[in-house]
Amino acid sequence: MTTTPGTGYGINPTYGNYVGSELDLVATYAIRPYASAQAGYGHFFVGDYVKRSLSAIGSSDADFVYVQVLFNF
């Protein structure tokens, strides 16, 4: 694999290895004994590796939400 100058995707061996951290909040509701609904929120805190690797285009923390239904067989 080749390295990149920090302006795109690739391996940057001099940038350290801390990608970031994530915090998740999840709520679950039992609809039936075999089915449940789940909603969640996540926040990703960008680490130094991502900041330096994407310095040309910028990087910032990311938020996401999701809703799902789970069926147990």
PDB file of N, CA, C, O and CB in Angstrom:
ATOM      1  N   MET A   1       0.842  -1.190   0.000  1.00  0.00           N
ATOM      2  CA  MET A   1       0.000   0.000   0.000  1.00  0.00           C
ATOM      3  C   MET A   1       0.878   1.240   0.000  1.00  0.00           C
ATOM      4  O   MET A   1       1.974   1.245   0.561  1.00  0.00           O
ATOM      5  CB  MET A   1      -0.953   0.005   1.217  1.00  0.00           C
ATOM      6  N   THR A   2       0.398   2.251  -0.614  1.00  0.00           N
ATOM      7  CA  THR A   2       1.152   3.495  -0.665  1.00  0.00           C
ATOM      8  C   THR A   2       0.595   4.492   0.337  1.00  0.00           C
ATOM      9  O   THR A   2      -0.554   4.385   0.766  1.00  0.00           O
ATOM     10  CB  THR A   2       1.125   4.087  -2.078  1.00  0.00           C
ATOM     11  N   THR A   3       1.404   5.440   0.697  1.00  0.00           N
ATOM     12  CA  THR A   3       0.959   6.478   1.619  1.00  0.00           C
ATOM     13  C   THR A   3       0.451   7.671   0.831  1.00  0.00           C
ATOM     14  O   THR A   3       0.758   7.832  -0.350  1.00  0.00           O
ATOM     15  CB  THR A   3       2.098   6.900   2.572  1.00  0.00           C
ATOM     16  N   THR A   4      -0.318   8.493   1.495  1.00  0.00           N
ATOM     17  CA  THR A   4      -0.826   9.711   0.866  1.00  0.00           C
ATOM     18  C   THR A   4      -0.321  10.914   1.643  1.00  0.00           C
ATOM     19  O   THR A   4       0.075  10.770   2.800  1.00  0.00           O
ATOM     20  CB  THR A   4      -2.381   9.707   0.803  1.00  0.00           C
ATOM     21  N   PRO A   5      -0.325  12.096   1.042  1.00  0.00           N
ATOM     22  CA  PRO A   5       0.172  13.283   1.737  1.00  0.00           C
ATOM     23  C   PRO A   5      -0.841  13.882   2.710  1.00  0.00           C
ATOM     24  O   PRO A   5      -0.667  15.021   3.145  1.00  0.00           O
ATOM     25  CB  PRO A   5       0.572  14.326   0.731  1.00  0.00           C
ATOM     26  N   GLY A   6      -1.880  13.156   3.056  1.00  0.00           N
ATOM     27  CA  GLY A   6      -2.866  13.688   3.991  1.00  0.00           C
ATOM     28  C   GLY A   6      -4.011  14.394   3.306  1.00  0.00           C
ATOM     29  O   GLY A   6      -4.776  15.106   3.957  1.00  0.00           O
ATOM     30  N   THR A   7      -4.144  14.213   2.014  1.00  0.00           N
ATOM     31  CA  THR A   7      -5.211  14.897   1.287  1.00  0.00           C
ATOM     32  C   THR A   7      -6.253  13.942   0.730  1.00  0.00           C
ATOM     33  O   THR A   7      -7.109  14.350  -0.056  1.00  0.00           O
ATOM     34  CB  THR A   7      -4.626  15.706   0.165  1.00  0.00           C
ATOM     35  N   GLY A   8      -6.194  12.694   1.121  1.00  0.00           N
ATOM     36  CA  GLY A   8      -7.151  11.727   0.601  1.00  0.00           C
ATOM     37  C   GLY A   8      -7.119  10.461   1.409  1.00  0.00           C
ATOM     38  O   GLY A   8      -6.620  10.440   2.534  1.00  0.00           O
ATOM     39  N   TYR A   9      -7.649   9.411   0.840  1.00  0.00           N
ATOM     40  CA  TYR A   9      -7.703   8.140   1.536  1.00  0.00           C
ATOM     41  C   TYR A   9      -6.401   7.379   1.342  1.00  0.00           C
ATOM     42  O   TYR A   9      -5.783   7.468   0.280  1.00  0.00           O
ATOM     43  CB  TYR A   9      -8.890   7.306   1.049  1.00  0.00           C
ATOM     44  N   GLY A  10      -5.990   6.654   2.328  1.00  0.00           N
ATOM     45  CA  GLY A  10      -4.776   5.878   2.255  1.00  0.00           C
ATOM     46  C   GLY A  10      -4.197   5.695   3.637  1.00  0.00           C
ATOM     47  O   GLY A  10      -4.804   6.095   4.631  1.00  0.00           O
ATOM     48  N   ILE A  11      -3.055   5.109   3.703  1.00  0.00           N
ATOM     49  CA  ILE A  11      -2.391   4.876   4.972  1.00  0.00           C
ATOM     50  C   ILE A  11      -1.410   6.013   5.221  1.00  0.00           C
ATOM     51  O   ILE A  11      -0.592   6.345   4.364  1.00  0.00           O
ATOM     52  CB  ILE A  11      -1.671   3.500   4.986  1.00  0.00           C
ATOM     53  N   ASN A  12      -1.503   6.589   6.383  1.00  0.00           N
ATOM     54  CA  ASN A  12      -0.610   7.680   6.767  1.00  0.00           C
ATOM     55  C   ASN A  12       0.137   7.260   8.032  1.00  0.00           C
ATOM     56  O   ASN A  12      -0.313   7.577   9.134  1.00  0.00           O
ATOM     57  CB  ASN A  12      -1.406   9.018   6.996  1.00  0.00           C
ATOM     58  N   PRO A  13       1.258   6.559   7.909  1.00  0.00           N
ATOM     59  CA  PRO A  13       1.929   5.974   9.062  1.00  0.00           C
ATOM     60  C   PRO A  13       2.457   6.976  10.067  1.00  0.00           C
ATOM     61  O   PRO A  13       2.705   6.601  11.213  1.00  0.00           O
ATOM     62  CB  PRO A  13       3.042   5.138   8.601  1.00  0.00           C
ATOM     63  N   THR A  14       2.636   8.211   9.701  1.00  0.00           N
ATOM     64  CA  THR A  14       3.179   9.195  10.645  1.00  0.00           C
ATOM     65  C   THR A  14       2.088   9.940  11.409  1.00  0.00           C
ATOM     66  O   THR A  14       2.398  10.828  12.203  1.00  0.00           O
ATOM     67  CB  THR A  14       4.048  10.192   9.907  1.00  0.00           C
ATOM     68  N   TYR A  15       0.815   9.600  11.187  1.00  0.00           N
ATOM     69  CA  TYR A  15      -0.289  10.342  11.791  1.00  0.00           C
ATOM     70  C   TYR A  15      -0.771   9.792  13.126  1.00  0.00           C
ATOM     71  O   TYR A  15      -1.708  10.357  13.689  1.00  0.00           O
ATOM     72  CB  TYR A  15      -1.426  10.370  10.851  1.00  0.00           C
ATOM     73  N   GLY A  16      -0.204   8.754  13.653  1.00  0.00           N
ATOM     74  CA  GLY A  16      -0.717   8.162  14.876  1.00  0.00           C
ATOM     75  C   GLY A  16      -1.869   7.226  14.538  1.00  0.00           C
ATOM     76  O   GLY A  16      -2.173   7.003  13.366  1.00  0.00           O
ATOM     77  N   ASN A  17      -2.513   6.677  15.572  1.00  0.00           N
ATOM     78  CA  ASN A  17      -3.536   5.681  15.291  1.00  0.00           C
ATOM     79  C   ASN A  17      -4.883   5.957  15.956  1.00  0.00           C
ATOM     80  O   ASN A  17      -5.742   5.075  15.964  1.00  0.00           O
ATOM     81  CB  ASN A  17      -3.049   4.347  15.718  1.00  0.00           C
ATOM     82  N   TYR A  18      -5.097   7.137  16.507  1.00  0.00           N
ATOM     83  CA  TYR A  18      -6.370   7.445  17.158  1.00  0.00           C
ATOM     84  C   TYR A  18      -7.369   7.958  16.127  1.00  0.00           C
ATOM     85  O   TYR A  18      -7.268   9.094  15.663  1.00  0.00           O
ATOM     86  CB  TYR A  18      -6.173   8.486  18.287  1.00  0.00           C
ATOM     87  N   VAL A  19      -8.342   7.106  15.770  1.00  0.00           N
ATOM     88  CA  VAL A  19      -9.340   7.454  14.764  1.00  0.00           C
ATOM     89  C   VAL A  19     -10.442   8.305  15.370  1.00  0.00           C
ATOM     90  O   VAL A  19     -10.895   9.265  14.746  1.00  0.00           O
ATOM     91  CB  VAL A  19      -9.933   6.194  14.137  1.00  0.00           C
ATOM     92  N   GLY A  20     -10.881   7.967  16.576  1.00  0.00           N
ATOM     93  CA  GLY A  20     -11.932   8.734  17.233  1.00  0.00           C
ATOM     94  C   GLY A  20     -12.688   7.874  18.224  1.00  0.00           C
ATOM     95  O   GLY A  20     -12.355   6.709  18.444  1.00  0.00           O
ATOM     96  N   SER A  21     -13.714   8.470  18.820  1.00  0.00           N
ATOM     97  CA  SER A  21     -14.554   7.780  19.800  1.00  0.00           C
ATOM     98  C   SER A  21     -16.016   7.981  19.432  1.00  0.00           C
ATOM     99  O   SER A  21     -16.372   8.926  18.728  1.00  0.00           O
ATOM    100  CB  SER A  21     -14.274   8.294  21.242  1.00  0.00           C
ATOM    101  N   GLU A  22     -16.850   7.078  19.919  1.00  0.00           N
ATOM    102  CA  GLU A  22     -18.272   7.165  19.629  1.00  0.00           C
ATOM    103  C   GLU A  22     -19.073   6.992  20.914  1.00  0.00           C
ATOM    104  O   GLU A  22     -18.742   6.171  21.770  1.00  0.00           O
ATOM    105  CB  GLU A  22     -18.681   6.107  18.585  1.00  0.00           C
ATOM    106  N   LEU A  23     -20.126   7.780  21.027  1.00  0.00           N
ATOM    107  CA  LEU A  23     -21.060   7.685  22.141  1.00  0.00           C
ATOM    108  C   LEU A  23     -22.420   7.333  21.565  1.00  0.00           C
ATOM    109  O   LEU A  23     -22.894   7.997  20.644  1.00  0.00           O
ATOM    110  CB  LEU A  23     -21.116   9.018  22.969  1.00  0.00           C
ATOM    111  N   ASP A  24     -23.061   6.279  22.106  1.00  0.00           N
ATOM    112  CA  ASP A  24     -24.355   5.822  21.607  1.00  0.00           C
ATOM    113  C   ASP A  24     -25.389   5.816  22.720  1.00  0.00           C
ATOM    114  O   ASP A  24     -25.092   5.447  23.857  1.00  0.00           O
ATOM    115  CB  ASP A  24     -24.234   4.426  20.991  1.00  0.00           C
ATOM    116  N   LEU A  25     -26.595   6.226  22.386  1.00  0.00           N
ATOM    117  CA  LEU A  25     -27.752   6.126  23.274  1.00  0.00           C
ATOM    118  C   LEU A  25     -28.792   5.278  22.550  1.00  0.00           C
ATOM    119  O   LEU A  25     -29.128   5.549  21.396  1.00  0.00           O
ATOM    120  CB  LEU A  25     -28.328   7.555  23.659  1.00  0.00           C
ATOM    121  N   VAL A  26     -29.303   4.248  23.233  1.00  0.00           N
ATOM    122  CA  VAL A  26     -30.242   3.321  22.610  1.00  0.00           C
ATOM    123  C   VAL A  26     -31.444   3.129  23.520  1.00  0.00           C
ATOM    124  O   VAL A  26     -31.293   2.948  24.728  1.00  0.00           O
ATOM    125  CB  VAL A  26     -29.565   1.966  22.309  1.00  0.00           C
ATOM    126  N   ALA A  27     -32.638   3.167  22.941  1.00  0.00           N
ATOM    127  CA  ALA A  27     -33.881   2.895  23.674  1.00  0.00           C
ATOM    128  C   ALA A  27     -34.594   1.732  22.992  1.00  0.00           C
ATOM    129  O   ALA A  27     -34.710   1.693  21.767  1.00  0.00           O
ATOM    130  CB  ALA A  27     -34.806   4.168  23.729  1.00  0.00           C
ATOM    131  N   THR A  28     -35.069   0.785  23.802  1.00  0.00           N
ATOM    132  CA  THR A  28     -35.749  -0.392  23.279  1.00  0.00           C
ATOM    133  C   THR A  28     -37.117  -0.516  23.926  1.00  0.00           C
ATOM    134  O   THR A  28     -37.265  -0.320  25.132  1.00  0.00           O
ATOM    135  CB  THR A  28     -34.914  -1.666  23.522  1.00  0.00           C
ATOM    136  N   TYR A  29     -38.121  -0.846  23.110  1.00  0.00           N
ATOM    137  CA  TYR A  29     -39.488  -1.027  23.584  1.00  0.00           C
ATOM    138  C   TYR A  29     -39.999  -2.381  23.110  1.00  0.00           C
ATOM    139  O   TYR A  29     -39.961  -2.678  21.916  1.00  0.00           O
ATOM    140  CB  TYR A  29     -40.412   0.122  23.085  1.00  0.00           C
ATOM    141  N   ALA A  30     -40.479  -3.208  24.047  1.00  0.00           N
ATOM    142  CA  ALA A  30     -41.007  -4.532  23.694  1.00  0.00           C
ATOM    143  C   ALA A  30     -42.435  -4.387  23.184  1.00  0.00           C
ATOM    144  O   ALA A  30     -43.341  -4.034  23.938  1.00  0.00           O
ATOM    145  CB  ALA A  30     -40.959  -5.498  24.916  1.00  0.00           C
ATOM    146  N   ILE A  31     -42.626  -4.664  21.895  1.00  0.00           N
ATOM    147  CA  ILE A  31     -43.950  -4.600  21.284  1.00  0.00           C
ATOM    148  C   ILE A  31     -44.729  -5.866  21.613  1.00  0.00           C
ATOM    149  O   ILE A  31     -45.887  -5.792  22.026  1.00  0.00           O
ATOM    150  CB  ILE A  31     -43.842  -4.411  19.753  1.00  0.00           C
ATOM    151  N   ARG A  32     -44.114  -7.007  21.437  1.00  0.00           N
ATOM    152  CA  ARG A  32     -44.640  -8.345  21.720  1.00  0.00           C
ATOM    153  C   ARG A  32     -43.474  -9.165  22.281  1.00  0.00           C
ATOM    154  O   ARG A  32     -42.330  -8.714  22.236  1.00  0.00           O
ATOM    155  CB  ARG A  32     -45.267  -9.026  20.418  1.00  0.00           C
ATOM    156  N   PRO A  33     -43.748 -10.361  22.808  1.00  0.00           N
ATOM    157  CA  PRO A  33     -42.634 -11.181  23.297  1.00  0.00           C
ATOM    158  C   PRO A  33     -41.608 -11.519  22.210  1.00  0.00           C
ATOM    159  O   PRO A  33     -40.448 -11.788  22.521  1.00  0.00           O
ATOM    160  CB  PRO A  33     -43.171 -12.461  23.891  1.00  0.00           C
ATOM    161  N   TYR A  34     -42.015 -11.508  20.968  1.00  0.00           N
ATOM    162  CA  TYR A  34     -41.125 -11.852  19.861  1.00  0.00           C
ATOM    163  C   TYR A  34     -40.686 -10.642  19.025  1.00  0.00           C
ATOM    164  O   TYR A  34     -39.939 -10.802  18.059  1.00  0.00           O
ATOM    165  CB  TYR A  34     -41.805 -12.853  18.967  1.00  0.00           C
ATOM    166  N   ALA A  35     -41.138  -9.439  19.382  1.00  0.00           N
ATOM    167  CA  ALA A  35     -40.793  -8.259  18.585  1.00  0.00           C
ATOM    168  C   ALA A  35     -40.529  -7.056  19.487  1.00  0.00           C
ATOM    169  O   ALA A  35     -41.182  -6.867  20.514  1.00  0.00           O
ATOM    170  CB  ALA A  35     -41.919  -7.934  17.585  1.00  0.00           C
ATOM    171  N   SER A  36     -39.573  -6.266  19.082  1.00  0.00           N
ATOM    172  CA  SER A  36     -39.278  -5.040  19.817  1.00  0.00           C
ATOM    173  C   SER A  36     -38.871  -3.945  18.836  1.00  0.00           C
ATOM    174  O   SER A  36     -38.389  -4.216  17.736  1.00  0.00           O
ATOM    175  CB  SER A  36     -38.161  -5.278  20.868  1.00  0.00           C
ATOM    176  N   ALA A  37     -39.075  -2.715  19.261  1.00  0.00           N
ATOM    177  CA  ALA A  37     -38.670  -1.557  18.470  1.00  0.00           C
ATOM    178  C   ALA A  37     -37.483  -0.912  19.165  1.00  0.00           C
ATOM    179  O   ALA A  37     -37.400  -0.889  20.393  1.00  0.00           O
ATOM    180  CB  ALA A  37     -39.847  -0.537  18.294  1.00  0.00           C
ATOM    181  N   GLN A  38     -36.578  -0.397  18.371  1.00  0.00           N
ATOM    182  CA  GLN A  38     -35.382   0.203  18.928  1.00  0.00           C
ATOM    183  C   GLN A  38     -35.077   1.499  18.187  1.00  0.00           C
ATOM    184  O   GLN A  38     -35.182   1.571  16.962  1.00  0.00           O
ATOM    185  CB  GLN A  38     -34.188  -0.772  18.848  1.00  0.00           C
ATOM    186  N   ALA A  39     -34.700   2.518  18.948  1.00  0.00           N
ATOM    187  CA  ALA A  39     -34.284   3.799  18.374  1.00  0.00           C
ATOM    188  C   ALA A  39     -32.952   4.161  19.005  1.00  0.00           C
ATOM    189  O   ALA A  39     -32.705   3.866  20.175  1.00  0.00           O
ATOM    190  CB  ALA A  39     -35.361   4.930  18.613  1.00  0.00           C
ATOM    191  N   GLY A  40     -32.107   4.795  18.230  1.00  0.00           N
ATOM    192  CA  GLY A  40     -30.789   5.133  18.753  1.00  0.00           C
ATOM    193  C   GLY A  40     -30.245   6.418  18.172  1.00  0.00           C
ATOM    194  O   GLY A  40     -30.660   6.884  17.111  1.00  0.00           O
ATOM    195  N   TYR A  41     -29.297   6.974  18.911  1.00  0.00           N
ATOM    196  CA  TYR A  41     -28.589   8.183  18.507  1.00  0.00           C
ATOM    197  C   TYR A  41     -27.111   7.939  18.745  1.00  0.00           C
ATOM    198  O   TYR A  41     -26.735   7.376  19.773  1.00  0.00           O
ATOM    199  CB  TYR A  41     -29.096   9.449  19.291  1.00  0.00           C
ATOM    200  N   GLY A  42     -26.284   8.347  17.829  1.00  0.00           N
ATOM    201  CA  GLY A  42     -24.848   8.195  17.983  1.00  0.00           C
ATOM    202  C   GLY A  42     -24.119   9.476  17.629  1.00  0.00           C
ATOM    203  O   GLY A  42     -24.545  10.223  16.748  1.00  0.00           O
ATOM    204  N   HIS A  43     -23.025   9.722  18.318  1.00  0.00           N
ATOM    205  CA  HIS A  43     -22.170  10.869  18.017  1.00  0.00           C
ATOM    206  C   HIS A  43     -20.740  10.372  17.917  1.00  0.00           C
ATOM    207  O   HIS A  43     -20.231   9.751  18.851  1.00  0.00           O
ATOM    208  CB  HIS A  43     -22.304  11.990  19.103  1.00  0.00           C
ATOM    209  N   PHE A  44     -20.089  10.638  16.799  1.00  0.00           N
ATOM    210  CA  PHE A  44     -18.709  10.240  16.579  1.00  0.00           C
ATOM    211  C   PHE A  44     -17.815  11.458  16.744  1.00  0.00           C
ATOM    212  O   PHE A  44     -17.972  12.458  16.044  1.00  0.00           O
ATOM    213  CB  PHE A  44     -18.527   9.603  15.178  1.00  0.00           C
ATOM    214  N   PHE A  45     -16.873  11.363  17.680  1.00  0.00           N
ATOM    215  CA  PHE A  45     -15.902  12.421  17.924  1.00  0.00           C
ATOM    216  C   PHE A  45     -14.660  12.116  17.097  1.00  0.00           C
ATOM    217  O   PHE A  45     -13.992  11.107  17.323  1.00  0.00           O
ATOM    218  CB  PHE A  45     -15.554  12.542  19.449  1.00  0.00           C
ATOM    219  N   VAL A  46     -14.354  12.975  16.150  1.00  0.00           N
ATOM    220  CA  VAL A  46     -13.243  12.765  15.226  1.00  0.00           C
ATOM    221  C   VAL A  46     -11.919  12.817  15.982  1.00  0.00           C
ATOM    222  O   VAL A  46     -11.697  13.700  16.811  1.00  0.00           O
ATOM    223  CB  VAL A  46     -13.263  13.819  14.095  1.00  0.00           C
ATOM    224  N   GLY A  47     -11.049  11.865  15.684  1.00  0.00           N
ATOM    225  CA  GLY A  47      -9.723  11.814  16.289  1.00  0.00           C
ATOM    226  C   GLY A  47      -8.661  12.454  15.407  1.00  0.00           C
ATOM    227  O   GLY A  47      -8.945  12.913  14.300  1.00  0.00           O
ATOM    228  N   ASP A  48      -7.434  12.475  15.913  1.00  0.00           N
ATOM    229  CA  ASP A  48      -6.331  13.119  15.205  1.00  0.00           C
ATOM    230  C   ASP A  48      -6.032  12.492  13.846  1.00  0.00           C
ATOM    231  O   ASP A  48      -5.705  13.209  12.900  1.00  0.00           O
ATOM    232  CB  ASP A  48      -5.098  13.074  16.052  1.00  0.00           C
ATOM    233  N   TYR A  49      -6.138  11.159  13.729  1.00  0.00           N
ATOM    234  CA  TYR A  49      -5.839  10.512  12.448  1.00  0.00           C
ATOM    235  C   TYR A  49      -6.793  11.006  11.355  1.00  0.00           C
ATOM    236  O   TYR A  49      -6.362  11.320  10.246  1.00  0.00           O
ATOM    237  CB  TYR A  49      -5.933   8.975  12.584  1.00  0.00           C
ATOM    238  N   VAL A  50      -8.078  11.072  11.670  1.00  0.00           N
ATOM    239  CA  VAL A  50      -9.059  11.520  10.684  1.00  0.00           C
ATOM    240  C   VAL A  50      -8.853  13.001  10.374  1.00  0.00           C
ATOM    241  O   VAL A  50      -8.900  13.403   9.211  1.00  0.00           O
ATOM    242  CB  VAL A  50     -10.498  11.270  11.191  1.00  0.00           C
ATOM    243  N   LYS A  51      -8.630  13.802  11.390  1.00  0.00           N
ATOM    244  CA  LYS A  51      -8.401  15.240  11.170  1.00  0.00           C
ATOM    245  C   LYS A  51      -7.226  15.476  10.241  1.00  0.00           C
ATOM    246  O   LYS A  51      -7.320  16.272   9.307  1.00  0.00           O
ATOM    247  CB  LYS A  51      -8.157  15.957  12.500  1.00  0.00           C
ATOM    248  N   ARG A  52      -6.112  14.786  10.492  1.00  0.00           N
ATOM    249  CA  ARG A  52      -4.927  14.995   9.667  1.00  0.00           C
ATOM    250  C   ARG A  52      -5.087  14.390   8.279  1.00  0.00           C
ATOM    251  O   ARG A  52      -4.624  14.970   7.297  1.00  0.00           O
ATOM    252  CB  ARG A  52      -3.708  14.404  10.348  1.00  0.00           C
ATOM    253  N   SER A  53      -5.740  13.227   8.183  1.00  0.00           N
ATOM    254  CA  SER A  53      -5.907  12.569   6.884  1.00  0.00           C
ATOM    255  C   SER A  53      -6.812  13.366   5.962  1.00  0.00           C
ATOM    256  O   SER A  53      -6.606  13.372   4.748  1.00  0.00           O
ATOM    257  CB  SER A  53      -6.471  11.170   7.070  1.00  0.00           C
ATOM    258  N   LEU A  54      -7.803  14.034   6.514  1.00  0.00           N
ATOM    259  CA  LEU A  54      -8.759  14.788   5.699  1.00  0.00           C
ATOM    260  C   LEU A  54      -8.582  16.289   5.841  1.00  0.00           C
ATOM    261  O   LEU A  54      -9.539  17.045   5.674  1.00  0.00           O
ATOM    262  CB  LEU A  54     -10.173  14.410   6.073  1.00  0.00           C
ATOM    263  N   SER A  55      -7.375  16.725   6.146  1.00  0.00           N
ATOM    264  CA  SER A  55      -7.129  18.149   6.389  1.00  0.00           C
ATOM    265  C   SER A  55      -7.430  19.020   5.166  1.00  0.00           C
ATOM    266  O   SER A  55      -7.816  20.178   5.324  1.00  0.00           O
ATOM    267  CB  SER A  55      -5.690  18.355   6.814  1.00  0.00           C
ATOM    268  N   ALA A  56      -7.264  18.497   3.969  1.00  0.00           N
ATOM    269  CA  ALA A  56      -7.504  19.284   2.757  1.00  0.00           C
ATOM    270  C   ALA A  56      -8.984  19.576   2.541  1.00  0.00           C
ATOM    271  O   ALA A  56      -9.334  20.626   2.002  1.00  0.00           O
ATOM    272  CB  ALA A  56      -6.947  18.560   1.549  1.00  0.00           C
ATOM    273  N   ILE A  57      -9.854  18.662   2.953  1.00  0.00           N
ATOM    274  CA  ILE A  57     -11.288  18.870   2.738  1.00  0.00           C
ATOM    275  C   ILE A  57     -12.035  19.161   4.034  1.00  0.00           C
ATOM    276  O   ILE A  57     -13.210  19.527   4.011  1.00  0.00           O
ATOM    277  CB  ILE A  57     -11.892  17.653   2.069  1.00  0.00           C
ATOM    278  N   GLY A  58     -11.352  18.999   5.159  1.00  0.00           N
ATOM    279  CA  GLY A  58     -11.970  19.267   6.453  1.00  0.00           C
ATOM    280  C   GLY A  58     -12.681  18.046   7.003  1.00  0.00           C
ATOM    281  O   GLY A  58     -13.157  17.193   6.254  1.00  0.00           O
ATOM    282  N   SER A  59     -12.742  17.980   8.303  1.00  0.00           N
ATOM    283  CA  SER A  59     -13.445  16.886   8.967  1.00  0.00           C
ATOM    284  C   SER A  59     -14.117  17.439  10.213  1.00  0.00           C
ATOM    285  O   SER A  59     -13.630  18.384  10.834  1.00  0.00           O
ATOM    286  CB  SER A  59     -12.472  15.716   9.325  1.00  0.00           C
ATOM    287  N   SER A  60     -15.226  16.844  10.563  1.00  0.00           N
ATOM    288  CA  SER A  60     -15.932  17.277  11.762  1.00  0.00           C
ATOM    289  C   SER A  60     -16.622  16.082  12.395  1.00  0.00           C
ATOM    290  O   SER A  60     -16.738  15.022  11.780  1.00  0.00           O
ATOM    291  CB  SER A  60     -16.955  18.391  11.435  1.00  0.00           C
ATOM    292  N   ASP A  61     -17.076  16.258  13.620  1.00  0.00           N
ATOM    293  CA  ASP A  61     -17.804  15.202  14.304  1.00  0.00           C
ATOM    294  C   ASP A  61     -19.050  14.843  13.496  1.00  0.00           C
ATOM    295  O   ASP A  61     -19.529  15.640  12.689  1.00  0.00           O
ATOM    296  CB  ASP A  61     -18.184  15.636  15.743  1.00  0.00           C
ATOM    297  N   ALA A  62     -19.565  13.642  13.721  1.00  0.00           N
ATOM    298  CA  ALA A  62     -20.732  13.178  12.975  1.00  0.00           C
ATOM    299  C   ALA A  62     -21.820  12.717  13.936  1.00  0.00           C
ATOM    300  O   ALA A  62     -21.531  12.107  14.965  1.00  0.00           O
ATOM    301  CB  ALA A  62     -20.347  12.037  12.014  1.00  0.00           C
ATOM    302  N   ASP A  63     -23.069  13.011  13.595  1.00  0.00           N
ATOM    303  CA  ASP A  63     -24.230  12.564  14.349  1.00  0.00           C
ATOM    304  C   ASP A  63     -25.083  11.670  13.455  1.00  0.00           C
ATOM    305  O   ASP A  63     -25.150  11.878  12.244  1.00  0.00           O
ATOM    306  CB  ASP A  63     -25.054  13.772  14.877  1.00  0.00           C
ATOM    307  N   PHE A  64     -25.738  10.667  14.060  1.00  0.00           N
ATOM    308  CA  PHE A  64     -26.657   9.839  13.290  1.00  0.00           C
ATOM    309  C   PHE A  64     -27.737   9.290  14.205  1.00  0.00           C
ATOM    310  O   PHE A  64     -27.526   9.114  15.405  1.00  0.00           O
ATOM    311  CB  PHE A  64     -25.909   8.692  12.586  1.00  0.00           C
ATOM    312  N   VAL A  65     -28.885   9.025  13.624  1.00  0.00           N
ATOM    313  CA  VAL A  65     -30.019   8.426  14.342  1.00  0.00           C
ATOM    314  C   VAL A  65     -30.529   7.236  13.531  1.00  0.00           C
ATOM    315  O   VAL A  65     -30.333   7.157  12.318  1.00  0.00           O
ATOM    316  CB  VAL A  65     -31.169   9.480  14.581  1.00  0.00           C
ATOM    317  N   TYR A  66     -31.184   6.320  14.230  1.00  0.00           N
ATOM    318  CA  TYR A  66     -31.773   5.182  13.529  1.00  0.00           C
ATOM    319  C   TYR A  66     -32.979   4.663  14.291  1.00  0.00           C
ATOM    320  O   TYR A  66     -33.109   4.875  15.497  1.00  0.00           O
ATOM    321  CB  TYR A  66     -30.739   4.062  13.341  1.00  0.00           C
ATOM    322  N   VAL A  67     -33.863   3.976  13.568  1.00  0.00           N
ATOM    323  CA  VAL A  67     -35.025   3.298  14.117  1.00  0.00           C
ATOM    324  C   VAL A  67     -35.084   1.923  13.455  1.00  0.00           C
ATOM    325  O   VAL A  67     -34.896   1.798  12.245  1.00  0.00           O
ATOM    326  CB  VAL A  67     -36.355   4.124  13.879  1.00  0.00           C
ATOM    327  N   GLN A  68     -35.350   0.889  14.265  1.00  0.00           N
ATOM    328  CA  GLN A  68     -35.443  -0.445  13.690  1.00  0.00           C
ATOM    329  C   GLN A  68     -36.434  -1.286  14.495  1.00  0.00           C
ATOM    330  O   GLN A  68     -36.726  -1.002  15.657  1.00  0.00           O
ATOM    331  CB  GLN A  68     -34.053  -1.124  13.653  1.00  0.00           C
ATOM    332  N   VAL A  69     -36.936  -2.323  13.841  1.00  0.00           N
ATOM    333  CA  VAL A  69     -37.819  -3.286  14.485  1.00  0.00           C
ATOM    334  C   VAL A  69     -37.080  -4.622  14.466  1.00  0.00           C
ATOM    335  O   VAL A  69     -36.554  -5.044  13.436  1.00  0.00           O
ATOM    336  CB  VAL A  69     -39.232  -3.378  13.759  1.00  0.00           C
ATOM    337  N   LEU A  70     -37.053  -5.275  15.622  1.00  0.00           N
ATOM    338  CA  LEU A  70     -36.347  -6.549  15.755  1.00  0.00           C
ATOM    339  C   LEU A  70     -37.348  -7.666  15.986  1.00  0.00           C
ATOM    340  O   LEU A  70     -38.248  -7.537  16.816  1.00  0.00           O
ATOM    341  CB  LEU A  70     -35.319  -6.496  16.907  1.00  0.00           C
ATOM    342  N   PHE A  71     -37.194  -8.762  15.255  1.00  0.00           N
ATOM    343  CA  PHE A  71     -38.033  -9.946  15.424  1.00  0.00           C
ATOM    344  C   PHE A  71     -37.145 -11.088  15.901  1.00  0.00           C
ATOM    345  O   PHE A  71     -36.113 -11.370  15.292  1.00  0.00           O
ATOM    346  CB  PHE A  71     -38.774 -10.321  14.090  1.00  0.00           C
ATOM    347  N   ASN A  72     -37.540 -11.742  16.985  1.00  0.00           N
ATOM    348  CA  ASN A  72     -36.818 -12.895  17.519  1.00  0.00           C
ATOM    349  C   ASN A  72     -37.564 -14.176  17.150  1.00  0.00           C
ATOM    350  O   ASN A  72     -38.755 -14.315  17.426  1.00  0.00           O
ATOM    351  CB  ASN A  72     -36.652 -12.782  19.063  1.00  0.00           C
ATOM    352  N   PHE A  73     -36.851 -15.100  16.527  1.00  0.00           N
ATOM    353  CA  PHE A  73     -37.450 -16.372  16.124  1.00  0.00           C
ATOM    354  C   PHE A  73     -36.961 -17.472  17.021  1.00  0.00           C
ATOM    355  O   PHE A  73     -37.349 -18.628  16.848  1.00  0.00           O
ATOM    356  CB  PHE A  73     -37.131 -16.698  14.664  1.00  0.00           C
TER     357      PHE A  73
END
